[in-house]
Amino acid sequence: MPTPMASTQTSPGGTPPPGPPAGPSLFPRQFARTRRFSLGVPRHPAVSPDGARVLFVRTGGGADPVGRLWLWEDGRERLLAAPHGAEDGARPVPPEERARRERARERSTGVVAYAADRELRRAVYALGGALWAVETGGGTPFPVSAAGPVVDPRPSPDGALIAYVTGGALHVVGFDGRGDRCLAAPEGPRVAYGLTDHVSAESMGRLRGHWWAPDGRALLAARVDTSAVRRRWISDPAHPERPPRSMAYPAAGTPNAEVTLHLLSLDGGRTEVVWDRAAFEYVVAADWDAHGPLVTVQSRDQRVLRVMAADPATGATRVLHEQRDPHWVELLPGAPCRTASGLLVRAEESAGTRRLRVGDALTPAGLQVTGVLGTDGEEVLFTGCEDPLEEHVWTMGPGSGCRRVSGGPGVHSAAAAGGTVVLDGLTPDGHEVTVRRGGAVAGRIASLAEEPVVTPRPVFLAQGRRRLRSALFLPSGYDHRAPGARPLPVLLSPYSGPGTRLVVRARTWWACVAQWFAEQGFAVLVTDGRGTPGRGPEWEKEIRGDQLTPVLEDQIDALRATVSERPYLDPERVAIRGWSFGGTLAAAAVLRHPEVFHAAVAGAAPTDQRLYDTHWKERYLGHPEEEPENYERSSLLRDAHRLCRPLLLVHGTADDNVAFAHTLRLSAALLAAGREHAVLPLSGAGHTGGDGTTAERLLGFELRFLRDALGIA
């Protein structure tokens, strides 16, 4: 192997030469108005089995928050459903739907999700708790009678029936609104059928709770009992007249929801799926394909993952595969699943690579598989990284082997069926959605997202012996050789936590924010360290038992490598900002390394790791009763007395993911230790920090705090 160099860098191809700032003063308002440039972007594409039709959701424009349902066919787009009047998103949604949207980080209103039959001829969706349906071949949307406020409606494969959840009960009704019947009713106030629980949605990515049988005669449904789960009360202190809402939140070391699976036939029959639930309490994934129900479960310590086939008549299960890992078995989105012939599609870790196995076929070493998008016959569509700066769409099948489908740089995803592939790419130039057939472009689906008034101009770096991937953003037109040029203060803006990479060759919203801070006179450095995805299982699992020490080491190493080669960066004026895990990292930086970091903004930061949920936190730190030392070394409360740098804590008061209590506890510890700090509560905001005026003003507030803290005029 070649000897690692201290640093290498490349600039994105085709980047125009630096020019004057492009409307930086307008950026915060645009950022808030477009909801982080998410509005107007096509989402949730689905392709019909013959490859002729594509359904997708998109809002009416880059500043329009109201989602609509669209159809692409024969190279043209056609609007299927557009909310109007009382259905424009102003109506309140059921609490279960509000929770689902929060878990999905949904930022729009109106039609935000849909489900269709097998042929994509009929689609259904919920608006303000009402059930709506539309024939995709023509006609206007129409309401369907339901027993109550509707959550997660899904038509049967033939489109004749619609399953939906209301009041925790799973119902079925005809597409014409006739024959409503309840298949499973909750036995108590803390039981629900057909929905998911908090940790399954937030930490496993399973947002569904019911699945149709291919013949439309039965459903596989989850039963969730939260009776043993501890309750949290979420309220808005700015509105004391409003009652708080209760939620079941299993914090690390506490009981989880009891999740069971049941086979429910339309004639009233009911059979429970049987497995060793004492050993495998997490239901990671479920489906019902042509070969029967497929269920994936995981042990509480997450070191064993078991894939099972269930008998639809008896509920008995047989093990198809079992995966073990001494740290944890990482969940691969979309897997396990099966091909048309019944071959199991599953993850396998070998040769330092997270690979995909389909029968005897195995993806190559060095291609880090990040998710399975689906199967089309014997072809498997998936995403993977050869370079952590890019994520591409790949296909693997018996006739074609393993080949890449997406082309240029970016972060790509796709949907496919019937020989048609809808490629969804976030590129250096923005969003591009292309429909391809037989390897040729058959059309495009327009993105209506606004063009940012600030254009990111990152310089990509690979630094030190660990080849840390970083992106450096400088002010437009800055020339350190110009007379009177002053060294730039440095602002680190990482996430660097599990499940997310920020350093990618794509025009992401966080790259736009980084460039905006650069236009205010900072050199902004973003680094993905150990624990982030895309570089293999060993890289991800180096944080087991300690989520802060190695991650902070990587941030400091990247900073020092960057500054050592660039004398125009000022190591005496270094700040750090971050949100969620990035907020924890920012606060830890000034608490544990004040000799390096001189100010920090920590947003929605988990400060007491015992307060976060079971599945996410025990994955990295173990059970708190068995490994309490891991929680101590990864929490911040014990470090409060060490604060000697300016620290701003920001948090939404209605955050149901990272509770506001995290910030309150750290603030109390700082106050008890006599350490000055600032707290900015965001009234009524959730984990994403809110929209509208809050989002617009927050960037400016952070900027002023950092300038004051670093003594910048």
C-alpha positions in Angstrom: 0.0 0.0 0.0 1.2 3.5 -0.7 2.4 5.5 2.3 -0.5 7.9 3.4 0.2 11.5 2.6 -0.5 14.2 5.1 -3.1 15.8 2.8 -4.5 15.6 -0.7 -7.2 17.8 -2.2 -9.3 18.1 -5.3 -11.7 20.8 -6.4 -15.1 19.9 -8.0 -14.9 19.8 -11.7 -16.4 22.7 -13.6 -16.6 25.0 -10.5 -16.6 28.6 -11.7 -13.8 30.8 -10.4 -14.6 32.6 -7.1 -16.7 35.7 -7.4 -18.5 38.1 -5.2 -20.9 36.7 -2.7 -24.2 35.8 -4.4 -26.9 37.3 -2.1 -25.6 36.0 1.2 -27.9 38.4 3.1 -30.9 36.8 1.4 -29.9 33.2 2.2 -31.4 32.8 5.7 -34.8 33.8 4.5 -34.6 31.6 1.4 -33.3 28.7 3.6 -36.4 29.0 5.8 -38.9 29.7 3.0 -37.8 26.6 1.1 -37.6 24.5 4.2 -33.9 23.7 3.6 -34.5 23.5 -0.2 -36.8 20.4 0.3 -39.9 22.0 -1.3 -40.5 21.3 -5.0 -38.2 18.2 -5.0 -39.8 14.9 -6.5 -40.0 12.3 -3.8 -41.2 8.7 -3.2 -41.2 7.5 -6.8 -42.9 4.2 -7.6 -42.8 2.4 -11.0 -45.6 0.2 -12.4 -44.7 -3.5 -13.1 -44.8 -2.8 -16.9 -42.4 0.2 -16.4 -44.9 2.6 -18.1 -46.0 4.7 -15.2 -44.3 6.5 -12.3 -46.1 7.9 -9.3 -44.4 10.5 -7.1 -45.1 13.3 -4.6 -44.0 16.9 -5.2 -45.0 20.3 -3.8 -46.2 23.0 -6.1 -42.9 24.9 -6.1 -39.7 25.7 -4.3 -41.6 27.9 -1.7 -44.9 26.0 -1.7 -45.2 23.6 1.2 -48.3 21.8 0.0 -47.6 18.3 -1.4 -49.4 16.9 -4.5 -49.6 13.5 -6.1 -48.3 13.3 -9.7 -48.1 10.7 -12.5 -45.4 10.5 -15.1 -46.4 8.6 -18.3 -45.3 8.8 -21.9 -42.8 11.5 -21.2 -45.4 13.8 -19.6 -46.3 14.7 -16.0 -50.0 14.8 -14.9 -51.4 16.1 -11.7 -53.5 13.5 -9.9 -54.3 15.1 -6.6 -53.9 18.6 -5.2 -55.3 19.5 -1.8 -57.6 22.4 -1.8 -59.8 24.4 0.7 -59.9 22.8 4.1 -57.6 20.0 2.9 -54.6 22.3 2.1 -52.7 21.2 5.2 -54.4 23.5 7.7 -56.5 20.8 9.2 -54.9 19.0 12.1 -53.7 15.5 11.6 -54.2 12.6 14.0 -51.5 12.3 16.7 -50.2 9.0 15.2 -49.8 10.7 11.8 -48.0 13.6 13.4 -45.6 11.2 15.1 -45.0 9.4 11.7 -44.2 12.7 10.0 -41.8 13.6 12.8 -40.0 10.3 12.5 -39.8 10.7 8.7 -38.6 14.3 9.1 -41.4 15.4 6.9 -41.4 19.2 6.2 -44.3 19.7 3.9 -48.1 19.5 4.2 -50.9 18.2 2.0 -50.2 14.9 0.2 -47.0 13.9 1.9 -47.3 10.1 1.4 -49.4 7.7 -0.7 -49.8 4.0 -1.4 -50.9 2.3 -4.6 -52.0 -1.1 -5.8 -49.7 -3.5 -7.6 -50.3 -2.0 -11.1 -50.3 1.6 -9.9 -53.9 2.0 -11.2 -55.3 3.1 -7.8 -53.7 5.3 -5.2 -54.8 6.3 -1.7 -53.6 9.0 0.8 -54.7 10.7 4.0 -55.5 14.4 4.3 -56.2 15.9 7.8 -57.3 12.4 8.9 -59.7 11.9 5.9 -59.2 9.0 3.5 -58.9 9.9 -0.2 -58.5 7.8 -3.3 -57.9 8.4 -7.0 -57.8 6.4 -10.2 -54.5 7.1 -11.9 -55.9 6.5 -15.3 -58.2 9.5 -15.0 -60.9 11.1 -12.9 -60.8 13.3 -9.8 -59.9 12.4 -6.3 -62.7 11.4 -4.1 -63.2 10.8 -0.3 -63.7 7.3 1.0 -65.8 6.7 4.1 -63.8 5.6 7.1 -64.6 4.8 10.7 -62.5 7.6 12.1 -59.3 9.7 11.5 -57.1 7.7 9.1 -53.4 6.9 9.4 -51.3 5.0 6.8 -53.9 3.8 4.3 -52.8 1.1 1.9 -54.7 -0.6 -0.9 -54.7 -4.3 -1.5 -52.6 -5.5 -4.4 -55.6 -5.7 -6.7 -56.8 -2.3 -5.6 -60.2 -3.6 -4.5 -59.8 -2.8 -0.7 -58.0 -0.3 1.5 -56.5 -1.1 4.8 -56.1 1.8 7.3 -55.6 2.4 11.0 -57.9 4.5 13.1 -57.9 4.8 16.9 -55.3 2.0 17.1 -57.6 -0.4 15.2 -56.8 -1.9 11.8 -59.8 -1.6 9.3 -60.5 -2.6 5.8 -62.9 -0.8 3.5 -63.8 -1.2 -0.2 -62.2 1.2 -2.7 -65.7 2.6 -3.2 -66.2 3.2 0.6 -68.5 0.2 1.2 -68.1 -2.8 3.6 -65.9 -1.3 6.3 -64.9 -3.8 8.9 -62.5 -3.9 11.8 -59.9 -6.7 11.6 -58.2 -6.0 14.9 -59.2 -3.7 17.7 -56.9 -2.6 20.6 -57.5 -4.4 23.9 -56.5 -1.4 25.9 -55.6 2.3 25.6 -51.9 1.6 25.1 -52.3 -1.0 22.4 -52.4 -0.4 18.6 -52.6 -2.6 15.6 -51.1 -1.7 12.2 -48.7 1.0 13.4 -45.1 1.1 14.5 -43.4 2.0 17.8 -41.0 4.8 18.5 -37.7 3.0 18.3 -38.7 1.0 15.3 -39.5 4.2 13.4 -36.8 6.5 14.8 -33.8 4.1 15.2 -34.6 1.2 12.8 -36.3 3.1 10.0 -39.4 0.9 10.0 -42.3 3.3 9.5 -44.9 0.7 8.5 -47.0 -1.6 10.7 -49.2 -3.6 8.2 -48.6 -5.5 5.0 -51.0 -7.1 2.5 -50.8 -10.7 1.4 -50.2 -10.9 -2.4 -53.7 -12.3 -3.0 -55.4 -9.6 -1.0 -57.1 -12.1 1.4 -55.1 -11.3 4.5 -52.7 -8.9 6.2 -49.7 -9.2 8.4 -50.0 -6.7 11.1 -47.9 -5.5 14.1 -49.5 -5.3 17.5 -47.7 -2.7 19.7 -48.3 -2.7 23.4 -46.6 0.2 25.2 -48.0 -0.5 28.7 -44.5 -1.2 30.1 -42.9 1.7 28.4 -42.2 4.8 30.5 -44.1 7.9 29.5 -42.8 11.3 28.5 -44.9 14.5 28.5 -44.2 16.9 25.7 -45.5 20.5 26.1 -44.9 24.0 24.9 -44.0 26.2 27.9 -45.0 29.3 25.9 -48.6 28.0 25.9 -49.3 26.8 29.4 -53.0 26.8 28.6 -52.5 23.8 26.3 -52.4 20.3 27.8 -49.2 18.3 27.3 -49.2 15.2 25.2 -48.0 11.9 26.4 -45.7 9.6 24.4 -44.2 6.2 25.1 -40.4 6.7 25.0 -38.1 3.8 26.0 -34.9 5.4 27.3 -31.7 3.3 27.4 -32.0 0.5 29.9 -35.7 0.7 30.3 -38.5 -1.6 28.9 -39.3 -1.5 25.2 -42.7 -1.8 23.6 -44.0 -5.3 23.2 -44.3 -5.9 19.5 -45.9 -9.0 18.1 -47.0 -9.9 14.6 -50.4 -11.3 13.6 -51.8 -12.8 10.4 -55.3 -11.4 9.9 -57.6 -12.9 7.3 -60.5 -10.9 5.8 -63.0 -13.6 7.1 -62.0 -12.9 10.7 -59.3 -15.5 11.3 -56.3 -14.5 13.3 -53.0 -16.3 13.9 -50.0 -15.0 15.8 -46.5 -15.3 14.3 -44.4 -17.4 16.7 -40.7 -16.8 17.5 -38.5 -16.6 20.6 -39.6 -13.1 21.6 -37.6 -13.2 24.9 -34.4 -13.6 22.9 -35.5 -11.4 20.0 -37.6 -8.5 21.1 -37.0 -6.1 18.2 -39.0 -6.5 15.0 -36.7 -4.9 12.5 -38.5 -5.6 9.3 -41.5 -7.5 7.9 -43.1 -8.2 4.5 -45.3 -10.6 2.7 -44.2 -11.6 -0.8 -45.1 -14.4 -3.2 -43.2 -16.8 -1.0 -45.0 -15.9 2.2 -44.4 -13.7 5.2 -40.8 -12.7 5.8 -39.8 -11.4 9.3 -36.5 -10.1 10.6 -35.9 -9.8 14.4 -33.0 -8.7 16.5 -31.8 -9.4 20.0 -31.8 -6.6 22.7 -28.0 -6.4 22.6 -28.2 -6.2 18.7 -25.5 -8.8 18.3 -27.8 -11.3 16.6 -30.1 -10.7 13.6 -32.4 -13.5 12.6 -34.4 -13.8 9.3 -37.4 -16.1 9.4 -40.1 -17.3 7.0 -43.5 -17.6 8.6 -46.2 -20.1 7.7 -49.3 -18.1 6.8 -51.6 -20.9 8.1 -50.0 -21.7 11.5 -47.7 -18.7 12.3 -44.8 -21.0 12.8 -41.4 -19.7 11.7 -38.3 -21.3 10.4 -34.9 -19.6 10.4 -33.5 -18.7 6.9 -30.4 -16.9 8.1 -28.7 -15.7 11.3 -26.1 -12.9 11.4 -23.9 -12.3 14.4 -21.4 -9.6 15.3 -19.3 -9.0 18.5 -20.2 -5.2 18.5 -23.6 -5.0 16.8 -25.3 -6.2 13.5 -25.8 -3.1 11.4 -29.2 -2.9 9.8 -29.2 -2.5 6.0 -32.2 -0.5 4.8 -34.4 -2.6 2.5 -32.9 -5.9 3.5 -33.5 -8.7 3.9 -35.9 -9.3 1.0 -36.3 -12.0 -1.7 -36.1 -12.2 -5.5 -38.9 -13.5 -7.6 -37.5 -17.1 -7.4 -37.2 -16.8 -3.6 -33.4 -16.1 -3.2 -32.7 -14.3 0.0 -31.1 -10.8 -0.4 -29.1 -10.1 2.8 -26.1 -8.2 4.1 -22.8 -9.8 4.8 -19.6 -8.3 6.3 -16.3 -9.6 5.0 -13.0 -8.2 3.6 -13.6 -5.0 5.5 -16.8 -4.4 3.4 -20.5 -4.5 4.0 -21.6 -6.6 1.1 -24.8 -7.9 -0.4 -25.3 -11.7 -0.9 -28.0 -13.0 -3.2 -27.8 -16.8 -3.3 -24.2 -17.6 -4.3 -23.6 -14.1 -5.7 -21.7 -11.5 -3.6 -20.9 -7.9 -4.3 -17.2 -7.1 -4.6 -14.9 -6.2 -1.8 -14.5 -2.4 -1.5 -18.0 -1.6 -2.6 -19.7 -0.6 0.7 -23.4 -1.4 0.3 -25.6 1.2 1.9 -29.2 0.0 1.1 -31.4 -2.2 -1.0 -33.9 -0.3 -3.1 -35.9 -3.4 -4.3 -36.0 -6.3 -6.6 -37.2 -6.7 -10.2 -37.5 -10.4 -11.0 -34.0 -11.7 -10.2 -32.3 -8.3 -10.4 -31.5 -6.5 -7.2 -31.2 -2.7 -7.1 -29.1 -1.2 -4.3 -26.9 1.7 -3.4 -23.3 1.6 -2.4 -20.1 3.6 -2.1 -16.7 2.9 -3.7 -15.7 6.4 -2.6 -17.4 7.8 0.6 -17.8 11.1 -1.2 -20.3 9.5 -3.6 -23.2 7.1 -3.4 -24.3 5.3 -6.5 -27.1 3.0 -7.7 -26.0 -0.5 -8.6 -27.8 -3.6 -9.9 -26.9 -7.2 -9.5 -28.5 -10.1 -11.3 -27.7 -13.6 -12.7 -27.2 -12.3 -16.3 -25.5 -8.9 -15.7 -23.4 -9.5 -12.7 -22.8 -6.3 -10.6 -22.8 -3.0 -12.5 -23.3 0.6 -11.7 -26.4 2.3 -13.0 -25.9 6.0 -12.0 -23.4 8.2 -13.7 -21.9 11.5 -12.5 -20.9 12.5 -9.0 -23.5 12.9 -6.3 -25.7 10.9 -3.9 -28.0 8.8 -6.0 -31.1 6.6 -5.3 -33.6 4.9 -7.6 -36.9 3.0 -8.1 -37.2 0.4 -10.8 -39.7 -2.1 -12.4 -40.4 -3.5 -15.8 -37.1 -2.3 -17.3 -37.7 1.3 -16.2 -35.3 2.9 -13.7 -36.1 6.3 -12.1 -32.8 7.7 -11.0 -32.9 10.3 -8.3 -29.6 12.1 -7.9 -28.5 14.9 -5.7 -25.5 16.3 -7.7 -23.2 19.3 -7.4 -25.7 21.2 -9.5 -28.8 20.2 -7.5 -31.5 17.6 -7.9 -31.9 15.6 -11.1 -34.6 12.9 -11.6 -34.2 10.9 -14.8 -36.4 8.1 -16.2 -34.4 5.5 -18.1 -35.4 2.6 -20.2 -33.1 0.1 -21.8 -30.1 2.2 -20.8 -31.5 5.3 -22.6 -33.1 8.4 -21.2 -36.9 8.2 -21.7 -37.7 11.5 -19.9 -37.1 13.6 -16.8 -39.2 14.5 -13.8 -38.8 18.2 -13.0 -37.4 19.4 -9.7 -39.1 22.7 -8.8 -36.7 23.4 -6.0 -35.3 27.0 -5.8 -31.7 27.6 -6.8 -29.8 28.7 -3.6 -28.6 32.3 -3.7 -25.3 30.9 -2.2 -23.4 28.5 -4.3 -21.2 26.0 -2.3 -17.6 25.9 -3.4 -16.0 23.1 -1.4 -12.5 21.9 -1.6 -12.4 18.2 -0.8 -9.5 16.9 1.4 -8.3 13.5 2.5 -6.0 14.1 5.5 -3.7 12.2 7.8 -3.1 8.5 8.3 -6.8 7.8 8.6 -7.5 9.7 5.3 -10.2 11.8 7.0 -12.6 13.2 4.4 -13.2 16.9 4.8 -14.7 19.8 2.9 -13.3 23.3 3.2 -15.4 26.3 2.4 -13.8 29.7 1.9 -15.3 33.2 1.3 -15.9 33.9 -2.4 -13.1 35.9 -3.9 -10.9 35.5 -0.8 -7.2 35.8 -1.7 -4.8 35.4 1.3 -2.0 36.9 -0.9 -3.9 40.2 -1.4 -2.5 43.3 0.4 -4.2 43.7 3.8 -5.7 40.2 3.8 -6.3 38.9 7.3 -6.2 35.3 8.5 -9.6 33.7 8.6 -11.2 32.4 11.7 -12.1 28.7 11.4 -15.6 27.3 12.0 -16.0 23.5 12.2 -19.5 22.4 11.2 -19.7 18.6 11.6 -22.3 16.0 12.3 -19.8 13.0 12.3 -22.3 10.7 13.9 -23.6 7.3 12.9 -25.8 7.0 9.8 -25.0 10.3 8.1 -22.2 11.6 5.9 -21.9 15.4 5.3 -18.8 15.4 3.1 -20.3 14.4 -0.3 -20.0 15.7 -3.9 -23.5 17.1 -3.9 -25.2 20.4 -3.4 -26.8 19.6 0.0 -28.5 22.1 2.2 -25.8 21.8 4.8 -23.2 22.6 2.2 -25.2 25.8 1.4 -25.2 26.7 5.1 -21.5 26.1 5.3 -20.8 28.4 2.3 -23.1 31.0 3.8 -21.0 31.1 7.0 -17.9 31.2 4.8 -19.3 34.3 3.1 -19.5 35.9 6.5 -15.7 35.7 6.9 -15.1 32.2 8.2 -13.2 29.3 6.8 -15.7 26.5 7.4 -14.4 22.9 7.8 -16.7 19.9 7.7 -15.2 16.4 8.5 -16.6 12.9 8.6 -14.7 10.9 11.2 -14.9 7.4 12.6 -18.4 6.2 13.1 -19.8 7.7 9.9 -21.1 5.3 7.1 -19.5 4.6 3.7 -16.1 3.4 4.8 -16.8 -0.1 6.1 -17.9 -1.9 9.2 -14.6 -1.5 11.1 -14.6 2.3 10.6 -18.2 2.5 11.8 -17.7 0.3 14.9 -14.6 2.0 16.3 -16.9 4.1 18.4 -18.4 1.1 20.3 -18.2 2.0 24.0 -17.1 5.6 23.4 -18.9 7.9 21.1 -16.9 11.0 21.8 -13.2 10.4 22.2 -12.3 9.0 18.7 -14.7 11.4 17.0 -13.2 14.4 18.7 -9.7 13.1 17.9 -10.7 13.0 14.2 -12.1 16.6 14.3 -8.9 17.9 15.9 -6.6 16.0 13.5 -8.5 17.3 10.5 -8.3 20.9 11.9 -4.6 20.7 12.6 -3.8 19.2 9.2 -5.9 21.9 7.4 -4.3 24.8 9.3 -0.8 23.4 9.0 -0.9 23.7 5.2 -2.8 27.0 5.1 -1.2 29.8 7.0 -4.1 32.1 6.2 -6.3 30.1 8.7 -6.1 31.4 12.3 -5.8 28.6 14.9 -6.3 31.1 17.7 -9.9 31.7 16.6 -11.6 28.3 16.2 -15.3 27.7 16.8 -17.6 24.7 16.3 -21.3 24.4 15.6 -23.5 21.3 15.3 -27.0 19.9 15.7 -28.2 16.6 17.4 -25.1 14.4 17.6 -23.2 17.3 16.1 -24.4 19.4 18.9 -23.1 16.9 21.4 -19.8 17.0 19.6 -19.7 20.8 19.6 -20.4 21.0 23.3 -17.8 18.3 24.1 -15.2 20.2 22.0 -15.2 23.3 24.2 -15.6 21.3 27.4 -12.8 18.8 26.8 -10.5 20.7 24.5 -10.6 24.4 25.2 -7.0 24.6 24.1 -8.3 24.0 20.5 -11.8 25.3 20.4 -12.7 28.8 21.5 -16.5 28.9 21.1 -19.4 26.5 20.4 -23.0 26.4 19.4 -24.7 23.1 20.4 -28.2 22.5 19.0 -30.6 19.8 20.2 -27.6 18.0 21.8 -28.0 14.6 23.6 -26.0 15.5 26.7 -27.1 12.7 29.1 -26.9 9.5 27.0 -29.2 7.6 29.4 -32.1 9.8 28.2 -31.9 8.6 24.6 -33.8 5.6 23.2 -32.9 2.0 23.7 -32.1 0.7 20.2 -30.0 3.6 19.1 -28.0 4.2 22.3 -27.5 0.6 23.4 -26.2 -0.2 20.0 -23.1 1.9 20.6 -22.8 2.0 24.4 -24.4 -1.3 25.5 -27.0 -1.6 28.3 -26.4 1.0 31.0 -26.7 -1.4 33.8 -24.1 -3.7 32.3 -21.7 -1.0 30.9 -22.4 2.2 32.9 -18.8 3.4 32.2 -19.6 3.8 28.5 -22.5 6.2 29.3 -20.3 8.2 31.7 -17.5 8.7 29.2 -20.0 9.7 26.4 -22.1 12.1 28.4 -21.4 15.8 29.1 -22.8 16.5 32.5 -19.6 15.3 34.3 -17.6 17.9 32.2 -19.7 20.9 33.1 -17.2 22.3 35.6 -14.5 22.4 32.8 -16.3 25.0 30.7 -14.1 28.1 30.1 -15.2 29.1 26.6 -18.4 30.7 25.3 -21.1 28.1 24.7 -24.6 28.6 23.2 -27.2 25.8 23.8 -30.1 25.8 21.4 -33.1 23.4 21.7 -36.7 23.1 20.6 -39.0 22.9 23.6 -41.3 20.3 21.8 -38.5 18.0 20.7 -39.8 14.4 21.1 -36.6 12.8 19.9 -33.9 14.5 21.9 -35.9 15.8 24.8 -35.5 19.5 25.9 -34.4 18.0 29.2 -31.0 17.2 27.7 -30.2 20.9 27.4 -31.9 21.8 30.7 -29.8 19.2 32.6 -26.5 20.5 31.0 -27.5 24.1 31.7 -28.3 23.2 35.4 -24.9 21.4 35.7 -23.1 24.4 34.2 -24.9 26.8 36.5 -24.2 24.7 39.6 -20.5 24.8 38.6 -20.6 28.5 38.2 -19.9 28.4 34.4 -21.4 31.1 32.3 -23.3 30.0 29.2 -26.2 31.0 27.0 -29.5 29.0 26.3 -31.8 29.7 23.4 -35.1 27.8 23.6 -37.0 27.5 20.4 -40.7 27.7 21.5 -42.8 24.8 20.1 -40.1 23.5 17.8 -39.3 19.9 17.3 -36.0 18.1 16.6 -35.4 19.8 13.3 -35.5 23.2 14.9 -38.6 24.6 13.4 -39.4 26.5 10.2 -40.4 30.0 9.2 -39.1 32.9 11.2 -37.4 30.6 13.7 -35.3 28.9 11.0 -34.5 32.3 9.4 -33.4 34.1 12.5 -31.5 31.2 14.0 -28.7 31.4 11.5 -28.2 35.1 12.2 -28.3 34.6 16.0 -25.6 31.9 15.7 -23.5 34.2 13.5 -23.6 37.1 16.0 -22.8 34.8 18.9 -19.8 33.3 17.1 -18.5 36.7 16.0 -18.8 38.1 19.6 -17.2 35.0 21.1 -14.2 35.1 18.7 -13.9 38.9 18.9 -14.7 39.5 15.2 -15.8 43.0 14.4 
